Amino acid sequence: MGFRSLFTKGVAVTSAGRTSQHSRKASSYAKQAMNCFRQAKSLKAEKKIDKMLDGLSYLSNSVLEVSDSVTPISMMNATTALLGDNIQKMINQSQLNIISTLGNKKIKRASK
């Protein structure tokens, strides 16, 4: 069970970097959007609309980054689920092979 846990953590660490990069970008864009909306409060007419459009642009970029962060997370989950189960099966089979080999050696020793 230790190898499976180690493998799962390894996959998680490799995906964490990409996910946190998208998260940082999303936060940055969201903060820029909030600043634009705050500034728009004090502006008039066309400048106000321009500033709000800038804010909406930043907001859409933020949503896009959040959306892009889902891919590494889903890949991590899929890889962990698929390969983790396969690794567990391989470990179980190896354990059965070792037990069988040891059992055969005991039988050979007993017959001598």
N, C-alpha and C positions, 0 to 999 in steps of 0.2 A: 504494500500500500504506500510505502514511502516514495518509491520511484514515480508512481502515478501522481502523487501530490507534488513532487518536484517538477514533473513535466507540466502539470497544470499551471503551476506558478511561473514557469519559464515562458509559456505561451502568453500568459497574462502580462508579464513584464514587457515583452516585445510589442504588444499592442498598446500598452499604456502610454508610451511616448507619443505615438501618433494621435491618440485620443486626447491627451492633455494639450497637445499643440493646437488642435482644432478648438478645444475649450477656451484656451487663452485668447485665440483670435476672436471667437464669438463674444467673449466678455469685453474685449477691446472695442469691437464694433458696436456693441450695445451701449457702452459708455459714451462713445462718440455720438450715437443717436440721441441719447438723453441730453447731452450738451447742446446739440443742435435744436432740440425741442425747447430747452430752457431759453436759449438765445432767441428763438423765434417769438417768445412771449413779449419781448421788449422791442421787436421790430414792427414796421408798418408795411402794409400792402404787399407789393411785389417782393420785397426783400424777405418778408415773413414767409411767403409761399416758397421762395427759393430755399430758405433755411429748413423749412419743414420737408421739402423734397430731399434735401441732403440727409436729413434725419431718417427718412424712409429708406433711402439707399443704404445707409449704414445698418439700419434694422434688418433689411433683407439680406445683407451680407452676413449678419450675425446668425440669422436663421439658417442660411446656407452652411455655415461652419458647424452649427449644431447638427444639421442633417449629415454632414460629412463625417462627424464623429461616430455616427451609428455604425458605419461599415466596419471599422476596426473592432468594435465591441462585438458585433454579430459574428465576424470571422473568428474572434477569440473564443466565443461560446461554441460555435460549430466545431472548431478544431479540437477544443477541449473535450466536447461530448463524443465526437467520433473517434478520435485517436486515443482518448483516455480509456474508453471501453475496450478498444483493440489491445491496448497495452496491458490492461487488466487480464484479458483473456490469455495473452502471451505469457504473462507472469504465472497465471494459474497452470497453464500447460507445462511450463518449465518446472514448476513445483511438482507436478505429477510425474514428470520424467525423472526428476531427481529422486523422488520417493521410490519409483519403480526400480531405478538403478541400484539404489541402496538395498532394496528388498532382494534383488537378484544377487547382490554380493553376499548378503547374509545367508541366503540359501546355499550358495556355493561353498561358503566357509563351513556351514553346518554339515554338508555332505562329505567333506574331506576328513 
